[in-house]
Amino acid sequence: MENEEITSIEEVQKEAASYIEKNEAGERMQLIIFKLGKEEYAMNIEQIKEVVLTPRIAKVPQTSSYIKGVSNIRGNIIAIMDLEERFGLLGSETTATTEQLPNYTLVIESEEYKVGILVKEVPNTLSIKTSDIDSSSGIIRYSALDERCIKGIVKSGNRMIIMVDIFELISIDENVKKVNTL
């Protein structure tokens, strides 16, 4: 009976190799990567419902300049937000007009919010380990944005990608709340 409890060296090595493999893989996350200005930004893919060509936008009076207006996307009227302008990434020499708006819109939808985020290029996806996110508060505390909105910096090869929690950004942005209640 005692021999049944003893495992062989090969079994222990297999078990150790399996444990190491699982730990090296780590928890993975899918991100949508897009450019704002010259920098890359990311959102968790779970926050994005779809990517569409930017539809016609109707300007809503008395809203911030980064709220471009509202659009009808698949029967839903949603606020359209320009994150480049919201983050202050546009040069002072140029501001986006409705004729120059980016070609694609990321549709964000939660139980509370429906909003479109303007992006210039077709976004792409990236699968990362959660350990690849540097959530150093030392970097983020110097940002003028609420630190709840920036989740960290994703390190992927030579790339550094700023990870944004769009739901947090929207929850602190009263203008989107007002437009969504129209």
Backbone as CSV, one residue per row, in Angstrom:
resi,resn,N_x,N_y,N_z,CA_x,CA_y,CA_z,C_x,C_y,C_z
1,MET,0.810,-1.204,0.000,0.000,0.000,0.000,0.847,1.258,0.000
2,GLU,1.965,1.217,0.709,2.807,2.402,0.780,3.358,2.766,-0.590
3,ASN,3.637,1.782,-1.433,4.175,2.049,-2.761,3.199,2.806,-3.647
4,GLU,1.887,2.657,-3.393,0.891,3.349,-4.208,0.930,4.852,-3.975
5,GLU,1.304,5.295,-2.790,1.341,6.719,-2.481,2.577,7.393,-3.059
6,ILE,3.629,6.646,-3.275,4.857,7.206,-3.813,4.696,7.356,-5.327
7,THR,5.017,8.551,-5.833,4.945,8.783,-7.276,6.347,8.730,-7.851
8,SER,6.418,8.430,-9.101,7.721,8.313,-9.743,8.302,9.694,-10.046
9,ILE,9.603,9.730,-10.273,10.295,10.962,-10.639,9.691,11.533,-11.923
10,GLU,9.370,10.672,-12.883,8.795,11.131,-14.145,7.462,11.836,-13.908
11,GLU,6.632,11.303,-13.025,5.335,11.924,-12.746,5.529,13.284,-12.077
12,VAL,6.473,13.377,-11.166,6.760,14.645,-10.498,7.274,15.662,-11.514
13,GLN,8.142,15.239,-12.431,8.672,16.144,-13.453,7.565,16.619,-14.385
14,LYS,6.672,15.721,-14.779,5.548,16.096,-15.642,4.645,17.104,-14.930
15,GLU,4.365,16.846,-13.668,3.518,17.743,-12.895,4.179,19.118,-12.749
16,ALA,5.481,19.149,-12.497,6.220,20.411,-12.364,6.231,21.164,-13.688
17,ALA,6.452,20.453,-14.794,6.461,21.086,-16.109,5.092,21.688,-16.427
18,SER,4.034,20.978,-16.088,2.679,21.462,-16.315,2.411,22.715,-15.484
19,TYR,2.854,22.710,-14.243,2.675,23.862,-13.354,3.420,25.082,-13.908
20,ILE,4.659,24.886,-14.345,5.464,25.986,-14.899,4.814,26.530,-16.161
21,GLU,4.342,25.644,-17.027,3.696,26.057,-18.275,2.460,26.910,-17.998
22,LYS,1.652,26.485,-17.029,0.449,27.245,-16.685,0.816,28.614,-16.135
23,ASN,1.830,28.675,-15.289,2.222,29.952,-14.698,2.857,30.881,-15.713
24,GLU,3.624,30.341,-16.661,4.232,31.181,-17.691,3.175,31.750,-18.628
25,ALA,2.147,30.975,-18.876,1.072,31.454,-19.744,0.350,32.615,-19.073
26,GLY,0.107,32.511,-17.780,-0.554,33.572,-17.029,-1.949,33.841,-17.555
27,GLU,-2.630,34.745,-16.891,-3.959,35.139,-17.322,-3.819,36.053,-18.528
28,ARG,-4.575,35.762,-19.577,-4.473,36.529,-20.817,-5.676,37.455,-20.953
29,MET,-5.466,38.494,-21.752,-6.500,39.483,-21.977,-6.439,39.924,-23.432
30,GLN,-7.600,40.123,-24.049,-7.683,40.617,-25.422,-7.923,42.120,-25.382
31,LEU,-7.136,42.850,-26.147,-7.262,44.302,-26.208,-7.561,44.745,-27.634
32,ILE,-8.259,45.857,-27.749,-8.418,46.544,-29.021,-7.435,47.708,-28.984
33,ILE,-6.553,47.777,-29.997,-5.517,48.801,-30.064,-5.904,49.815,-31.139
34,PHE,-5.781,51.101,-30.808,-6.089,52.168,-31.756,-5.164,53.342,-31.470
35,LYS,-5.039,54.215,-32.474,-4.153,55.376,-32.330,-4.955,56.627,-32.036
36,LEU,-4.416,57.411,-31.131,-4.897,58.763,-30.873,-3.660,59.638,-30.936
37,GLY,-3.677,60.620,-31.809,-2.457,61.391,-32.029,-1.407,60.442,-32.569
38,LYS,-0.239,60.442,-31.974,0.831,59.550,-32.414,1.018,58.364,-31.481
39,GLU,0.188,58.256,-30.465,0.337,57.191,-29.476,-0.709,56.099,-29.679
40,GLU,-0.365,54.906,-29.187,-1.300,53.794,-29.233,-2.028,53.692,-27.894
41,TYR,-3.310,53.427,-27.996,-4.161,53.250,-26.829,-4.842,51.899,-26.935
42,ALA,-5.310,51.411,-25.800,-5.970,50.110,-25.779,-7.178,50.148,-24.859
43,MET,-8.150,49.318,-25.201,-9.305,49.056,-24.343,-9.503,47.553,-24.297
44,ASN,-10.015,47.088,-23.194,-10.376,45.683,-23.085,-11.443,45.399,-24.138
45,ILE,-11.275,44.310,-24.867,-12.202,43.985,-25.964,-13.635,43.813,-25.460
46,GLU,-13.785,43.477,-24.191,-15.119,43.285,-23.617,-15.892,44.597,-23.519
47,GLN,-15.199,45.737,-23.589,-15.867,47.031,-23.498,-16.403,47.500,-24.853
48,ILE,-16.045,46.813,-25.919,-16.406,47.271,-27.254,-17.428,46.327,-27.884
49,LYS,-18.534,46.913,-28.332,-19.586,46.112,-28.951,-19.270,45.828,-30.414
50,GLU,-18.833,46.883,-31.151,-18.532,46.718,-32.567,-17.724,47.899,-33.081
51,VAL,-17.190,47.752,-34.286,-16.494,48.826,-34.993,-17.279,49.071,-36.275
52,VAL,-17.629,50.343,-36.523,-18.414,50.686,-37.713,-17.767,51.864,-38.421
53,LEU,-18.109,52.034,-39.701,-17.724,53.256,-40.404,-18.453,54.408,-39.729
54,THR,-17.780,55.523,-39.579,-18.383,56.655,-38.881,-19.606,57.149,-39.650
55,PRO,-20.759,57.119,-38.993,-21.989,57.564,-39.652,-22.107,59.093,-39.608
56,ARG,-23.173,59.595,-40.219,-23.469,61.029,-40.168,-23.702,61.414,-38.708
57,ILE,-23.135,62.565,-38.325,-23.225,63.016,-36.934,-24.005,64.321,-36.890
58,ALA,-25.015,64.367,-36.021,-25.793,65.586,-35.805,-25.259,66.270,-34.552
59,LYS,-24.796,67.501,-34.698,-24.231,68.258,-33.576,-25.334,68.597,-32.576
60,VAL,-25.005,68.451,-31.306,-25.941,68.786,-30.236,-25.448,70.071,-29.573
61,PRO,-26.302,71.101,-29.496,-25.855,72.367,-28.903,-25.559,72.222,-27.409
62,GLN,-24.709,73.101,-26.913,-24.387,73.192,-25.493,-23.664,71.958,-24.952
63,THR,-22.876,71.286,-25.795,-22.055,70.166,-25.326,-20.590,70.533,-25.508
64,SER,-19.728,69.825,-24.823,-18.287,70.065,-24.946,-17.841,69.813,-26.376
65,SER,-16.738,70.448,-26.761,-16.258,70.328,-28.135,-15.866,68.893,-28.488
66,TYR,-15.479,68.073,-27.515,-15.097,66.694,-27.818,-16.298,65.774,-27.991
67,ILE,-17.498,66.244,-27.655,-18.721,65.506,-27.976,-19.150,66.024,-29.339
68,LYS,-18.938,65.225,-30.362,-19.171,65.665,-31.735,-20.646,65.708,-32.093
69,GLY,-21.475,65.042,-31.307,-22.905,65.029,-31.562,-23.460,63.642,-31.321
70,VAL,-24.529,63.326,-32.040,-25.164,62.016,-31.924,-25.297,61.396,-33.312
71,SER,-25.333,60.064,-33.329,-25.514,59.316,-34.580,-26.501,58.187,-34.369
72,ASN,-27.069,57.764,-35.486,-27.953,56.599,-35.474,-27.128,55.401,-35.932
73,ILE,-26.846,54.502,-35.010,-26.096,53.285,-35.335,-26.985,52.092,-35.028
74,ARG,-27.412,51.436,-36.097,-28.282,50.261,-36.005,-29.532,50.521,-35.159
75,GLY,-30.118,51.706,-35.384,-31.357,52.050,-34.690,-31.170,52.651,-33.309
76,ASN,-29.942,52.761,-32.841,-29.664,53.361,-31.539,-29.045,54.734,-31.732
77,ILE,-29.582,55.730,-31.050,-29.007,57.069,-31.073,-27.961,57.111,-29.965
78,ILE,-26.693,57.349,-30.373,-25.616,57.359,-29.382,-24.759,58.613,-29.526
79,ALA,-24.175,59.020,-28.413,-23.253,60.156,-28.407,-21.955,59.725,-29.071
80,ILE,-21.344,60.645,-29.821,-20.068,60.382,-30.485,-19.002,61.267,-29.837
81,MET,-17.958,60.620,-29.326,-16.902,61.309,-28.587,-15.581,61.219,-29.337
82,ASP,-14.848,62.330,-29.358,-13.515,62.373,-29.944,-12.505,62.338,-28.799
83,LEU,-11.913,61.164,-28.568,-10.967,61.020,-27.463,-9.692,61.830,-27.666
84,GLU,-9.285,62.033,-28.916,-8.111,62.877,-29.154,-8.334,64.256,-28.567
85,GLU,-9.501,64.800,-28.816,-9.820,66.116,-28.284,-10.045,66.057,-26.775
86,ARG,-10.699,65.021,-26.308,-10.963,64.854,-24.862,-9.661,64.778,-24.081
87,PHE,-8.661,64.089,-24.640,-7.380,63.927,-23.964,-6.426,65.087,-24.235
88,GLY,-6.851,66.046,-25.069,-6.002,67.192,-25.380,-4.828,66.840,-26.275
89,LEU,-5.022,65.895,-27.193,-3.947,65.441,-28.076,-3.920,66.162,-29.418
90,LEU,-4.937,66.938,-29.712,-4.959,67.678,-30.974,-4.042,68.875,-30.863
91,GLY,-3.301,69.150,-31.922,-2.437,70.322,-31.939,-3.276,71.584,-31.922
92,SER,-2.737,72.658,-31.406,-3.487,73.912,-31.331,-3.772,74.491,-32.716
93,GLU,-2.990,74.067,-33.712,-3.187,74.599,-35.048,-4.372,73.978,-35.767
94,THR,-4.852,72.843,-35.278,-5.955,72.183,-35.970,-6.924,71.549,-34.983
95,THR,-8.187,71.675,-35.282,-9.204,70.946,-34.531,-10.078,70.249,-35.548
96,ALA,-10.566,69.087,-35.179,-11.354,68.298,-36.127,-12.699,68.970,-36.381
97,THR,-13.048,69.048,-37.621,-14.384,69.516,-37.988,-15.158,68.288,-38.434
98,THR,-16.435,68.458,-38.643,-17.231,67.301,-39.035,-16.787,66.732,-40.370
99,GLU,-16.199,67.557,-41.249,-15.721,67.055,-42.530,-14.443,66.231,-42.374
100,GLN,-13.685,66.467,-41.303,-12.406,65.798,-41.114,-12.472,64.671,-40.081
101,LEU,-13.649,64.277,-39.680,-13.767,63.274,-38.619,-13.160,61.944,-39.053
102,PRO,-12.626,61.220,-38.080,-12.045,59.908,-38.391,-13.052,58.972,-39.047
103,ASN,-12.517,57.974,-39.724,-13.335,57.063,-40.523,-14.060,55.981,-39.742
104,TYR,-13.586,55.649,-38.542,-14.157,54.520,-37.818,-14.642,54.943,-36.443
105,THR,-15.646,54.222,-35.970,-16.207,54.487,-34.652,-16.261,53.179,-33.880
106,LEU,-15.696,53.206,-32.669,-15.807,52.073,-31.752,-17.096,52.275,-30.969
107,VAL,-17.999,51.327,-31.057,-19.271,51.443,-30.341,-19.100,50.771,-28.981
108,ILE,-19.283,51.585,-27.945,-19.150,51.139,-26.568,-20.552,51.072,-25.989
109,GLU,-20.871,49.950,-25.358,-22.210,49.831,-24.794,-22.138,49.073,-23.479
110,SER,-22.775,49.655,-22.479,-22.942,48.978,-21.196,-24.414,49.122,-20.829
111,GLU,-24.781,48.687,-19.649,-26.171,48.842,-19.230,-26.536,50.313,-19.078
112,GLU,-25.546,51.150,-18.746,-25.799,52.560,-18.507,-25.512,53.463,-19.701
113,TYR,-24.539,53.081,-20.557,-24.051,53.984,-21.585,-24.047,53.346,-22.961
114,LYS,-24.274,54.218,-23.955,-24.025,53.886,-25.353,-23.281,55.080,-25.907
115,VAL,-22.077,54.848,-26.403,-21.273,55.947,-26.917,-20.389,55.428,-28.034
116,GLY,-20.090,56.303,-28.981,-19.172,55.970,-30.057,-17.877,56.730,-29.853
117,ILE,-16.759,56.061,-30.061,-15.436,56.666,-29.934,-14.827,56.736,-31.328
118,LEU,-14.445,57.926,-31.752,-13.866,58.114,-33.082,-12.402,57.659,-33.105
119,VAL,-12.039,56.885,-34.133,-10.647,56.478,-34.349,-10.323,56.633,-35.832
120,LYS,-9.069,56.953,-36.144,-8.672,57.239,-37.519,-8.426,55.990,-38.353
121,GLU,-7.886,54.960,-37.733,-7.520,53.744,-38.458,-8.342,52.566,-37.949
122,VAL,-8.402,51.529,-38.757,-9.065,50.311,-38.309,-8.309,49.795,-37.089
123,PRO,-8.995,49.639,-35.966,-8.300,49.132,-34.788,-7.910,47.673,-34.985
124,ASN,-6.880,47.243,-34.261,-6.499,45.834,-34.309,-6.532,45.255,-32.917
125,THR,-6.385,43.942,-32.835,-6.449,43.277,-31.535,-5.055,42.825,-31.119
126,LEU,-4.909,42.656,-29.831,-3.660,42.180,-29.262,-3.990,41.351,-28.047
127,SER,-3.422,40.161,-27.984,-3.590,39.295,-26.822,-2.345,39.449,-25.959
128,ILE,-2.546,39.782,-24.684,-1.420,39.991,-23.780,-1.631,39.210,-22.492
129,LYS,-0.552,39.061,-21.748,-0.664,38.545,-20.387,-0.957,39.742,-19.488
130,THR,-1.771,39.538,-18.484,-2.077,40.647,-17.586,-0.813,41.148,-16.898
131,SER,0.201,40.317,-16.804,1.463,40.751,-16.204,2.212,41.741,-17.108
132,ASP,1.783,41.879,-18.378,2.398,42.838,-19.294,1.879,44.262,-19.085
133,ILE,0.947,44.433,-18.148,0.396,45.757,-17.867,1.113,46.329,-16.650
134,ASP,1.788,47.453,-16.862,2.462,48.147,-15.767,1.487,49.178,-15.226
135,SER,0.953,48.909,-14.069,-0.045,49.816,-13.501,0.586,50.752,-12.483
136,SER,1.807,51.120,-12.740,2.550,51.991,-11.837,1.825,53.314,-11.630
137,SER,1.415,53.559,-10.414,0.712,54.811,-10.132,1.652,56.002,-10.223
138,GLY,2.962,55.766,-10.189,3.926,56.851,-10.336,3.808,57.524,-11.679
139,ILE,3.485,56.775,-12.718,3.332,57.330,-14.063,1.996,58.052,-14.163
140,ILE,0.990,57.421,-13.672,-0.368,57.866,-13.908,-0.746,59.081,-13.062
141,ARG,-0.159,59.253,-11.913,-0.567,60.371,-11.058,-0.221,61.728,-11.662
142,TYR,0.660,61.761,-12.665,1.006,63.021,-13.307,0.049,63.371,-14.439
143,SER,-0.894,62.494,-14.714,-1.871,62.735,-15.764,-2.973,63.645,-15.235
144,ALA,-3.479,64.513,-16.103,-4.590,65.380,-15.718,-5.902,64.595,-15.673
145,LEU,-5.927,63.436,-16.310,-7.127,62.598,-16.281,-7.259,61.936,-14.923
146,ASP,-8.470,61.625,-14.552,-8.703,60.862,-13.343,-7.945,59.543,-13.460
147,GLU,-7.157,59.191,-12.457,-6.328,57.984,-12.558,-7.148,56.702,-12.654
148,ARG,-8.452,56.773,-12.412,-9.299,55.595,-12.606,-9.438,55.257,-14.088
149,CYS,-9.242,56.241,-14.971,-9.438,56.049,-16.407,-8.262,55.354,-17.075
150,ILE,-7.066,55.590,-16.585,-5.883,54.969,-17.188,-5.481,53.784,-16.311
151,LYS,-5.603,52.595,-16.896,-5.352,51.367,-16.148,-3.883,50.991,-16.116
152,GLY,-3.079,51.553,-16.994,-1.662,51.250,-17.001,-1.077,51.349,-18.390
153,ILE,0.179,50.941,-18.485,0.893,50.934,-19.753,1.168,49.483,-20.126
154,VAL,0.749,49.095,-21.323,0.966,47.734,-21.811,2.321,47.696,-22.507
155,LYS,3.144,46.735,-22.094,4.450,46.550,-22.735,4.330,45.363,-23.685
156,SER,4.552,45.615,-24.964,4.484,44.560,-25.973,5.637,44.766,-26.943
157,GLY,6.727,44.035,-26.726,7.922,44.236,-27.541,8.453,45.638,-27.285
158,ASN,8.665,46.411,-28.355,9.122,47.800,-28.222,7.969,48.781,-28.051
159,ARG,6.752,48.275,-28.108,5.578,49.142,-28.031,5.201,49.432,-26.581
160,MET,4.742,50.645,-26.353,4.120,51.018,-25.086,2.737,51.551,-25.422
161,ILE,1.723,50.893,-24.869,0.348,51.191,-25.220,-0.386,51.618,-23.951
162,ILE,-1.054,52.750,-24.013,-1.769,53.279,-22.853,-3.134,52.611,-22.779
163,MET,-3.385,51.929,-21.662,-4.650,51.206,-21.496,-5.663,52.094,-20.785
164,VAL,-6.828,52.253,-21.433,-7.882,53.127,-20.944,-9.089,52.289,-20.545
165,ASP,-9.711,52.653,-19.434,-10.992,52.051,-19.055,-12.070,53.050,-19.467
166,ILE,-12.690,52.795,-20.594,-13.636,53.747,-21.158,-14.872,53.908,-20.283
167,PHE,-15.293,52.860,-19.584,-16.454,52.979,-18.703,-16.180,53.951,-17.564
168,GLU,-14.968,53.918,-17.022,-14.597,54.866,-15.970,-14.570,56.286,-16.521
169,LEU,-14.018,56.454,-17.714,-13.962,57.775,-18.330,-15.361,58.338,-18.533
170,ILE,-16.250,57.512,-19.039,-17.617,57.959,-19.292,-18.337,58.252,-17.982
171,SER,-18.098,57.447,-16.961,-18.811,57.644,-15.694,-18.452,58.969,-15.028
172,ILE,-17.254,59.510,-15.311,-16.899,60.806,-14.728,-17.185,61.957,-15.677
173,ASP,-17.657,61.645,-16.864,-17.896,62.669,-17.875,-19.386,63.007,-17.942
174,GLU,-19.763,64.094,-17.324,-21.165,64.492,-17.262,-21.768,64.795,-18.631
175,ASN,-20.957,65.261,-19.594,-21.490,65.614,-20.912,-22.048,64.409,-21.644
176,VAL,-21.385,63.261,-21.540,-21.894,62.063,-22.206,-23.193,61.625,-21.547
177,LYS,-23.259,61.735,-20.230,-24.494,61.358,-19.523,-25.656,62.212,-20.024
178,LYS,-25.400,63.518,-20.196,-26.467,64.424,-20.636,-26.918,64.075,-22.050
179,VAL,-26.001,63.829,-22.965,-26.349,63.519,-24.343,-27.097,62.199,-24.419
180,ASN,-26.695,61.211,-23.621,-27.357,59.913,-23.655,-28.756,59.933,-23.090
181,THR,-29.119,60.991,-22.379,-30.472,61.071,-21.833,-31.410,61.824,-22.760
182,LEU,-30.923,62.263,-23.910,-31.787,62.985,-24.868,-32.868,62.091,-25.402
